[in-house]
C-alpha cells in the first residue's frame, strides 16, 4: 500500500516526465491496483499547499435507480405487468380484476399500456392489441443500473419524471499540472 509520501513522489516523478497527468485514475500501486481516490486527494492537497502542483477536478453525472426503479429493473415495468396480466384472446380482464391482481401497478401501468397501444378497452374488459411487447422501460433501467447513464437524454428525463432514477454528480478524477 502506497504511503502519502510515496504517492507524492510518484505524482512529481510522473509530472517531471510528462508535464501533466490528465487522469489520476491511471495512477497505480506497485502491484498494479488503482490508488484510493481519497489518498490521491490527500497527496494532491499536500502538494498544492507546498505550491508544487495545480489540479483540476473533473466531475461527471451518474444516474442511480430509485427503489421503484430497481424493482422495475428486476421484475418488469407496470405497463408490462398489465399487458402480461391480460389473457390472450377475446376473454380479456375487467379493470377491477386487474387491480386485484396488480394493486397500485394496475393504475400506473394501464395508462402507459394504452399509450403504447398494447391494450384496448372493449366494453368493461381490457384486451391485448398486440401479440408481444418489448419492455423498454425495464431495458432502459437495466442499462442505467449497469453503466450509470443512458445515451438518450429524453429517456433519462422521462424516467426521472416517473421517479425511477436520480442524477448524482461525482468527482471521478483529477487532472494534475506542474505549478508555474
C-alpha positions as CSV (number, residue, x, y, z in Angstrom):
1,X,0.0,0.0,0.0
2,X,1.5,3.3,-1.1
3,X,2.0,6.0,1.6
4,X,1.1,9.6,1.0
5,X,4.8,10.5,0.7
6,X,5.3,7.7,-1.9
7,X,2.3,8.9,-3.8
8,X,3.5,12.5,-3.8
9,X,6.9,11.2,-5.2
10,X,5.0,9.2,-7.9
11,X,3.0,12.3,-8.9
12,X,6.1,14.6,-9.0
13,X,8.1,12.0,-10.9
14,X,5.3,11.5,-13.4
15,X,5.0,15.2,-13.9
16,X,8.7,15.6,-14.5
17,X,8.4,13.0,-17.3
18,X,5.2,14.3,-19.0
19,X,4.3,17.8,-17.7
20,X,0.8,16.8,-16.7
21,X,-1.3,13.8,-15.5
22,X,-4.6,14.0,-17.4
23,X,-6.3,11.3,-15.4
24,X,-5.4,10.3,-11.9
25,X,-7.4,7.1,-12.2
26,X,-4.4,5.8,-14.3
27,X,-2.0,6.1,-11.3
28,X,-1.3,2.6,-9.9
29,X,0.1,0.9,-6.8
30,X,3.3,-1.1,-7.3
31,X,1.1,-4.2,-7.6
32,X,-1.0,-2.6,-10.4
33,X,-4.1,-1.8,-8.4
34,X,-5.7,1.6,-8.6
35,X,-4.9,4.0,-5.8
36,X,-7.7,5.1,-3.5
37,X,-9.4,8.3,-4.5
38,X,-9.1,9.9,-1.0
39,X,-5.4,9.0,-0.8
40,X,-4.8,10.8,-4.2
41,X,-6.8,13.8,-3.0
42,X,-4.7,14.0,0.2
43,X,-1.4,13.8,-1.7
44,X,-2.6,16.4,-4.2
45,X,-3.8,18.8,-1.4
46,X,-0.4,18.5,0.4
47,X,1.5,19.2,-2.9
48,X,-0.9,22.1,-3.6
49,X,-0.2,23.6,-0.2
50,X,3.5,23.5,-1.0
51,X,2.8,25.1,-4.4
52,X,4.3,22.2,-6.2
53,X,1.3,21.3,-8.4
54,X,-2.1,22.6,-9.5
55,X,-5.0,20.3,-10.3
56,X,-8.5,20.5,-11.8
57,X,-11.4,18.4,-10.5
58,X,-13.3,16.5,-13.2
59,X,-16.9,15.7,-12.4
60,X,-19.4,13.5,-14.2
61,X,-23.1,12.9,-13.8
62,X,-24.0,9.4,-12.7
63,X,-27.6,8.1,-12.7
64,X,-28.9,5.8,-10.0
65,X,-32.1,3.9,-9.8
66,X,-34.7,4.7,-7.1
67,X,-36.2,1.8,-5.1
68,X,-39.1,1.7,-7.5
69,X,-36.7,1.8,-10.5
70,X,-34.7,-1.1,-9.1
71,X,-37.9,-3.1,-8.6
72,X,-38.9,-2.4,-12.2
73,X,-35.4,-3.3,-13.5
74,X,-35.7,-6.6,-11.5
75,X,-39.3,-7.6,-12.2
76,X,-40.6,-5.5,-15.2
77,X,-42.5,-2.2,-15.7
78,X,-46.0,-1.6,-14.6
79,X,-47.2,-1.4,-18.2
80,X,-45.6,-4.8,-19.0
81,X,-47.2,-6.3,-15.9
82,X,-50.6,-5.0,-17.1
83,X,-50.0,-6.5,-20.5
84,X,-48.9,-9.9,-19.1
85,X,-52.0,-10.0,-16.7
86,X,-54.4,-9.7,-19.6
87,X,-55.2,-13.1,-21.1
88,X,-54.5,-13.8,-24.8
89,X,-57.6,-13.8,-26.9
90,X,-61.0,-12.2,-26.7
91,X,-61.6,-13.1,-23.0
92,X,-59.8,-10.1,-21.6
93,X,-60.0,-9.0,-18.0
94,X,-62.0,-6.4,-16.1
95,X,-60.3,-3.4,-14.6
96,X,-61.3,-4.5,-11.1
97,X,-59.8,-7.9,-11.7
98,X,-56.7,-6.3,-12.9
99,X,-56.5,-4.1,-9.9
100,X,-57.0,-7.1,-7.6
101,X,-54.1,-8.8,-9.4
102,X,-51.6,-5.9,-9.6
103,X,-52.7,-3.4,-7.0
104,X,-51.3,0.1,-7.5
105,X,-49.3,-1.0,-10.5
106,X,-52.6,-1.6,-12.4
107,X,-53.4,2.2,-12.4
108,X,-50.0,3.3,-13.4
109,X,-49.5,0.5,-16.0
110,X,-52.8,0.9,-17.7
111,X,-52.1,4.5,-18.9
112,X,-48.7,3.5,-20.3
113,X,-50.1,0.3,-21.9
114,X,-52.9,2.3,-23.6
115,X,-50.4,5.0,-24.7
116,X,-48.1,2.2,-26.2
117,X,-51.2,0.7,-27.9
118,X,-50.6,-2.6,-26.2
119,X,-54.1,-2.8,-24.8
120,X,-57.6,-1.6,-25.6
121,X,-60.9,-1.4,-23.8
122,X,-63.9,-3.4,-25.1
123,X,-67.0,-2.9,-23.0
124,X,-65.9,-3.4,-19.4
125,X,-62.9,-5.6,-20.4
126,X,-59.3,-4.8,-21.3
127,X,-57.9,-6.8,-24.2
128,X,-54.4,-7.2,-25.7
129,X,-54.0,-5.5,-29.1
130,X,-50.6,-7.0,-29.9
131,X,-49.1,-10.5,-29.5
132,X,-46.0,-9.5,-27.7
133,X,-44.2,-6.4,-26.3
134,X,-40.7,-5.2,-25.5
135,X,-40.5,-3.8,-22.0
136,X,-38.4,-0.8,-23.0
137,X,-38.7,0.8,-19.6
138,X,-37.1,-2.2,-17.9
139,X,-34.4,-2.4,-20.6
140,X,-33.6,1.3,-20.1
141,X,-33.4,0.9,-16.3
142,X,-31.2,-2.1,-16.6
143,X,-28.9,-0.1,-18.8
144,X,-28.8,2.8,-16.3
145,X,-28.1,0.4,-13.5
146,X,-25.3,-1.2,-15.5
147,X,-23.4,1.9,-16.8
148,X,-24.8,4.8,-14.8
149,X,-26.3,6.6,-17.7
150,X,-28.3,6.3,-20.9
151,X,-27.4,7.6,-24.4
152,X,-30.8,9.3,-24.8
153,X,-31.3,12.3,-22.5
154,X,-35.1,12.2,-23.2
155,X,-35.2,8.7,-21.8
156,X,-33.4,9.9,-18.6
157,X,-35.7,12.8,-18.2
158,X,-38.8,10.6,-18.7
159,X,-37.6,8.1,-16.2
160,X,-36.7,10.9,-13.7
161,X,-40.2,12.3,-14.1
162,X,-41.6,8.8,-13.2
163,X,-39.2,8.9,-10.2
164,X,-37.4,5.8,-11.4
165,X,-33.9,7.3,-11.4
166,X,-32.0,10.2,-10.0
167,X,-29.0,12.2,-11.2
168,X,-25.9,12.3,-9.0
169,X,-22.7,14.3,-9.5
170,X,-19.5,12.5,-8.6
171,X,-15.8,13.5,-8.8
172,X,-14.3,10.9,-11.0
173,X,-10.7,12.1,-11.4
174,X,-8.2,14.9,-11.1
175,X,-6.1,16.4,-13.9
176,X,-2.7,17.5,-12.5
177,X,-0.4,20.2,-13.8
178,X,3.0,21.5,-12.8
179,X,2.8,24.6,-10.6
180,X,4.0,27.6,-12.6
